[in-house]
Amino acid sequence: MTLSKEELSVEEIKNSKRWFKSATPKYTIDWYVKWVASIFLLTAMSMRGIPEYQHYDLSFSIIGVIGWLVVSMIWEDRALIVLNAIGLALLLKNLFQAFVI
């Protein structure tokens, strides 16, 4: 039987090795890259839908997806590699269409 956080005492949660723990190591190169890439993607998403900022949206999105592609390659996670590689290709296509054609 699994207990919820509400059923455990503060002391049990404080001493637990399970609660609020990250699955990935902290302060490694991939940790920094994933957080910087995530900030770029969130920034891009905040601009999405504003026509005047389309080139910033695409630029920040490309940088963020490249960062996550690097992280997925470090982690050797094929699903993330495929997701970010295809995402990068689609973003580059959109960049090309928006500014060349």
Secondary structure as a PSIPRED ss2 file (coil, helix, strand):
# PSIPRED VFORMAT (PSIPRED V4.0)

   1 M C   1.000  0.000  0.000
   2 T C   1.000  0.000  0.000
   3 L C   1.000  0.000  0.000
   4 S C   1.000  0.000  0.000
   5 K H   0.000  1.000  0.000
   6 E H   0.000  1.000  0.000
   7 E H   0.000  1.000  0.000
   8 L C   1.000  0.000  0.000
   9 S C   1.000  0.000  0.000
  10 V H   0.000  1.000  0.000
  11 E H   0.000  1.000  0.000
  12 E H   0.000  1.000  0.000
  13 I H   0.000  1.000  0.000
  14 K H   0.000  1.000  0.000
  15 N H   0.000  1.000  0.000
  16 S C   1.000  0.000  0.000
  17 K C   1.000  0.000  0.000
  18 R C   1.000  0.000  0.000
  19 W C   1.000  0.000  0.000
  20 F C   1.000  0.000  0.000
  21 K C   1.000  0.000  0.000
  22 S C   1.000  0.000  0.000
  23 A C   1.000  0.000  0.000
  24 T C   1.000  0.000  0.000
  25 P C   1.000  0.000  0.000
  26 K C   1.000  0.000  0.000
  27 Y C   1.000  0.000  0.000
  28 T C   1.000  0.000  0.000
  29 I H   0.000  1.000  0.000
  30 D H   0.000  1.000  0.000
  31 W H   0.000  1.000  0.000
  32 Y H   0.000  1.000  0.000
  33 V H   0.000  1.000  0.000
  34 K H   0.000  1.000  0.000
  35 W H   0.000  1.000  0.000
  36 V H   0.000  1.000  0.000
  37 A H   0.000  1.000  0.000
  38 S H   0.000  1.000  0.000
  39 I H   0.000  1.000  0.000
  40 F H   0.000  1.000  0.000
  41 L H   0.000  1.000  0.000
  42 L H   0.000  1.000  0.000
  43 T H   0.000  1.000  0.000
  44 A H   0.000  1.000  0.000
  45 M H   0.000  1.000  0.000
  46 S H   0.000  1.000  0.000
  47 M H   0.000  1.000  0.000
  48 R C   1.000  0.000  0.000
  49 G C   1.000  0.000  0.000
  50 I C   1.000  0.000  0.000
  51 P H   0.000  1.000  0.000
  52 E H   0.000  1.000  0.000
  53 Y H   0.000  1.000  0.000
  54 Q H   0.000  1.000  0.000
  55 H H   0.000  1.000  0.000
  56 Y H   0.000  1.000  0.000
  57 D H   0.000  1.000  0.000
  58 L H   0.000  1.000  0.000
  59 S H   0.000  1.000  0.000
  60 F H   0.000  1.000  0.000
  61 S H   0.000  1.000  0.000
  62 I H   0.000  1.000  0.000
  63 I H   0.000  1.000  0.000
  64 G H   0.000  1.000  0.000
  65 V H   0.000  1.000  0.000
  66 I H   0.000  1.000  0.000
  67 G H   0.000  1.000  0.000
  68 W H   0.000  1.000  0.000
  69 L H   0.000  1.000  0.000
  70 V H   0.000  1.000  0.000
  71 V H   0.000  1.000  0.000
  72 S H   0.000  1.000  0.000
  73 M H   0.000  1.000  0.000
  74 I H   0.000  1.000  0.000
  75 W H   0.000  1.000  0.000
  76 E C   1.000  0.000  0.000
  77 D C   1.000  0.000  0.000
  78 R H   0.000  1.000  0.000
  79 A H   0.000  1.000  0.000
  80 L H   0.000  1.000  0.000
  81 I H   0.000  1.000  0.000
  82 V H   0.000  1.000  0.000
  83 L H   0.000  1.000  0.000
  84 N H   0.000  1.000  0.000
  85 A H   0.000  1.000  0.000
  86 I H   0.000  1.000  0.000
  87 G H   0.000  1.000  0.000
  88 L H   0.000  1.000  0.000
  89 A H   0.000  1.000  0.000
  90 L H   0.000  1.000  0.000
  91 L H   0.000  1.000  0.000
  92 L H   0.000  1.000  0.000
  93 K H   0.000  1.000  0.000
  94 N H   0.000  1.000  0.000
  95 L H   0.000  1.000  0.000
  96 F H   0.000  1.000  0.000
  97 Q H   0.000  1.000  0.000
  98 A H   0.000  1.000  0.000
  99 F H   0.000  1.000  0.000
 100 V C   1.000  0.000  0.000
 101 I C   1.000  0.000  0.000
